Amino acid sequence: MRTSAVIHFRKGASRFLDGFAPAEVKTIMSAARQRQYLATSTIVNQGHPAEHFFLLFRGRARYFHLTRDGRRVNLKRLTSGDILSPAALLARPSEYLLNVEAVNNSVVLVWDRIVIRELVTRYPRLIDNTLMITHDYLAFYRDAHTSLSCDSGPQRLAHVLAGLASTVGHRVAGGIEIDVYNEELANEANVNSFTVSRLLSDWHRKGILTKLRGKVLIRSPQRLFQEEDLT
């Protein structure tokens, strides 16, 4: 479904639009189209020409990569206000490096490449904001790669849980709840599902978290890193 982007961001809802006056935000957003995506549907396809620029208005998404032999590697999760695969901003026509999938039913704003590049010329701050966002993405992948290279399996799982709690978790009675399955945790922490199940059960017994179907309630994120079995 495509419609004009008549929806509005509250102030501070997207770093891509930081520093702009309300009238400027309205101009930028009015040049976009609104698309709706059902959960698990693909928003961006890796390897396709980067002809559009995307901003996640409502919902959740995630990057994932398909290897040459068809294996799927889940990467960074995305929340409302995040930009998706900003390759369309580049002067030289490029391809999307990663896939983006909707985690739940989501609304995305889409600008054609020629349109977003015209807006960048008119509003150079858009480039500054994009660079700040991609800088944070690089920091995320630096930390993830360092953890994969240097940490034990339990340490990696603890880092994944803590990262999810701080980015996509939501506070409920008793802690921070995240929507995630064991298979996803195993993929992101680079451990097998048996290890995830064993560690979650152990941390459940110790009162650090509660494992529910498709969810984890983290009661004490700090204690994830204080366990003797993390080394």
PyMOL commands that set and color helices and strands:
alter all, ss='L'
color gray80, all
select helices_A, chain A and resi 15-17+22-30+86-89+113-122+125-150+153-167+182-189+193-205+221-225+228-230
alter helices_A, ss='H'
color red, helices_A
select strands_A, chain A and resi 2-4+33-37+42-44+52-58+60-66+72-79+83-84+99-102+106-112+170-172+175-179+209-212+215-218
alter strands_A, ss='S'
color yellow, strands_A
deselect
rebuild
show_as cartoon
